[in-house]
Structure formats: structure tokens, C-alpha cells
Amino acid sequence: MLVVDDHEEFRASTRELLRAGGWDVVAEAADSTGAVAAARTLGPDLVLLDVGLAADDPGGDGIDVARTLAALPDPPVVILVSARSAASYGRRLADAPVRGFVPKAALSGQALEALLRRG
């Protein structure tokens, strides 16, 4: 799994939470460029991607990055996370090439597993 978020503290706590639950976190990225580079280089099966990457990120927000990842030759499964509710992203989230969405407050290995089973 690749964890992408512009907040270092969130990446660190997520890495520890998921590793404790048996998940293999192979890399982290803080921005769109790092996310796409890591996905191309490492080929993770799953990307946990923050919708609200930094506003000044030239690669756009998490939904834009999800579209870029979906165009890779062997695209990973993408699950979006955010501190905001899914409703605040509206149609953009519904149309995104992702497996699902998890609010950061509800993030757990079980929540990810439930979305992956939907596949």
C-alpha cells in the first residue's frame, strides 16, 4: 500500500495503524508528483489517497491524482480519504475512478477491507 497525504503526522499515524493491523505499507508520498512516481516505481496494489492534497499542488487534488493513477498500465486500487465528508465533494467523488471513500475519522483496516471486498 502507498499512503498519500500532505500532512506528515497523518501519514505516520496511518502507517502505524495499518501496519499494526497486518497491512504492508510500502511507501508514503506527500504530494501528487511523489504519489505518481511511487505508484510507477513500486506498483502498489492499493493507494490510500487524501482528496485534499495541498491547494498549490501542481498535480491537483486527490481526485485528479486518482485519474492519473487509473491511466497507468497496471493501475492500483485507489481508496480516497478526507477529513471532510464525502458529500462535500459531490459529483466529482462519485465520478472518480476509485474503489471508495473513507472519512479519516473512520479509517481502519476493517474499513479498507470492506471496500476491497466490494470490488
Legacy VTK file of the C-alpha trace (Angstrom):
# vtk DataFile Version 3.0
C-alpha trace
ASCII
DATASET POLYDATA
POINTS 119 float
0.000 0.000 0.000
1.028 3.563 -0.752
-0.226 6.280 1.628
-0.550 9.759 0.106
-1.291 12.794 2.272
0.265 16.236 2.578
0.315 16.003 6.396
3.284 14.068 7.726
1.547 13.327 11.038
-1.387 11.694 9.267
0.923 9.561 7.123
2.865 8.420 10.178
-0.196 7.572 12.265
-1.863 5.828 9.331
1.253 3.791 8.627
1.398 2.633 12.239
-2.344 1.944 12.454
-2.370 -0.143 9.299
0.901 -1.968 9.947
-0.400 -2.952 13.384
-3.375 -4.485 11.583
-1.167 -6.517 9.242
-1.170 -4.195 6.224
2.040 -3.731 4.239
2.719 -0.019 3.759
5.478 0.077 1.138
5.765 3.847 0.745
4.386 7.265 1.529
4.088 10.406 -0.560
3.293 13.999 0.379
2.125 15.282 -2.997
0.837 14.326 -6.428
4.274 14.066 -8.015
5.538 11.730 -5.305
2.336 9.672 -5.463
2.539 9.073 -9.204
6.293 8.387 -9.090
5.914 5.878 -6.248
2.999 4.158 -7.983
5.009 3.843 -11.207
8.163 2.633 -9.466
6.724 0.368 -6.776
3.479 -0.809 -8.366
1.443 -0.971 -5.135
-1.838 -2.878 -5.236
-3.556 -0.191 -3.166
-3.213 3.583 -2.791
-4.790 5.349 0.166
-5.104 8.890 -1.182
-6.136 12.119 0.542
-8.687 14.036 -1.512
-7.475 17.367 -0.158
-3.835 17.480 -1.158
-2.280 20.925 -0.794
-4.088 23.567 -2.826
-0.840 24.578 -4.515
-0.035 21.018 -5.676
0.542 21.242 -9.445
-0.839 17.725 -9.942
-4.177 18.709 -8.462
-6.138 17.200 -5.617
-6.607 13.528 -4.800
-9.367 13.072 -7.361
-7.057 14.399 -10.092
-4.279 12.071 -8.900
-6.722 9.131 -8.895
-7.438 9.831 -12.573
-3.708 9.870 -13.337
-3.196 6.594 -11.465
-6.141 4.985 -13.270
-4.378 5.686 -16.581
-1.243 3.736 -15.602
-0.635 0.451 -17.452
-1.278 -1.562 -14.253
-3.344 0.824 -12.124
-3.630 0.323 -8.383
-6.898 0.229 -6.486
-7.445 3.698 -5.024
-9.339 4.492 -1.842
-9.838 8.161 -1.048
-9.758 9.621 2.453
-10.593 13.058 3.783
-11.320 14.934 6.967
-14.394 16.271 5.120
-17.486 14.235 4.339
-17.999 12.515 1.006
-20.997 14.771 0.366
-18.763 17.836 0.290
-17.112 16.534 -2.898
-20.377 15.786 -4.670
-20.359 14.547 -8.233
-16.546 14.706 -8.556
-16.189 11.988 -5.946
-18.975 9.894 -7.441
-17.310 10.052 -10.874
-13.760 9.388 -9.625
-12.048 6.145 -10.705
-11.755 4.854 -7.137
-12.974 1.891 -5.118
-14.440 4.090 -2.430
-14.102 6.736 0.229
-13.365 6.556 3.966
-13.568 9.556 6.309
-10.254 9.939 8.125
-12.033 9.629 11.475
-13.335 6.180 10.440
-10.115 4.901 8.863
-9.239 1.362 9.888
-8.025 -1.835 8.353
-11.577 -3.155 8.567
-12.938 -0.176 6.620
-10.386 -0.772 3.871
-11.133 -4.486 3.794
-14.850 -3.795 3.407
-14.216 -1.565 0.386
-11.824 -4.070 -1.164
-14.390 -6.878 -0.805
-16.861 -4.763 -2.780
-14.522 -4.936 -5.748
LINES 1 120
119 0 1 2 3 4 5 6 7 8 9 10 11 12 13 14 15 16 17 18 19 20 21 22 23 24 25 26 27 28 29 30 31 32 33 34 35 36 37 38 39 40 41 42 43 44 45 46 47 48 49 50 51 52 53 54 55 56 57 58 59 60 61 62 63 64 65 66 67 68 69 70 71 72 73 74 75 76 77 78 79 80 81 82 83 84 85 86 87 88 89 90 91 92 93 94 95 96 97 98 99 100 101 102 103 104 105 106 107 108 109 110 111 112 113 114 115 116 117 118
